[in-house]
Amino acid sequence: MLSGVILAGGDNKRMNGQVKALLTFEGTPLILRQIAEMNKICSEIIIVTNEPRLFLPLVDRSVRIITDFYQGKGILGGMHAGLMLSKHQNVWVIGSDMPFVSSKAAGLLLDLKENLVLEAAIPLIKGRLHPLHAIYDKSVAETVAKTLQSGISDVQDVLKSLRWAELTEPKVNEQGIPSSFVTAIKTQTDYKNALQSEQSGSEIRR
């Protein structure tokens, strides 16, 4: 059983205040697109946000909407809340700005975590770790809390205390999964590029 957590906080400054989770792809808000993909493998979906009213009218009642216990702590604050309140031991954590999340990639990460008895499995794509779109053990919430209480809010500091392994790009490619699943939208240019990539993919599928 797997919980899916979407981190939908942040101030969206680089998007001129436009909420990234609500950006549309072929008329569908990004967060609904993510929920549909996560539902392929998750039996629970959680949105962590400091603005629940943005999502309450939009998502199905089965989706849980929660807020941070540690306010203003960025990704780690959202991770802590999602991990703490998840029903299942294994938790797939993503950012709300990721348009191409992949349930197949999440399945590979889950298998890696379980087979090696790890606390986390994290994609390593193009030489870079992606702690969002990773699978974590629920118990990692305790490590995150200790990190935050020490005054640190960097995900890399949490990883130093965990047993984790990387899912490499060749392993992903072997399964026919595009490495774009880790793409994140930070700026308007990123959004434009993601839309173009989506259009190109649609044309190929036709």
Secondary structure, 3 states (H helix, E strand, C coil): CEEEEEECCCCCHHHCCCCHHHCEECCEEHHHHHHHHHCCCCCEEEEECCCHHHCCCCCCCCCEEECCCCCCCHHHHHHHHHHHHCCCCEEEEEECCCCCCCHHHHHHHHHHHHHCCCCEEEEEECCEECCCCEEEECCHHHHHHHHHHCCCCCHHHHHCCCCEEEEEHHHHHHCCCCHHHHCCCCCHHHHHHHHHHHHHHHHHHC
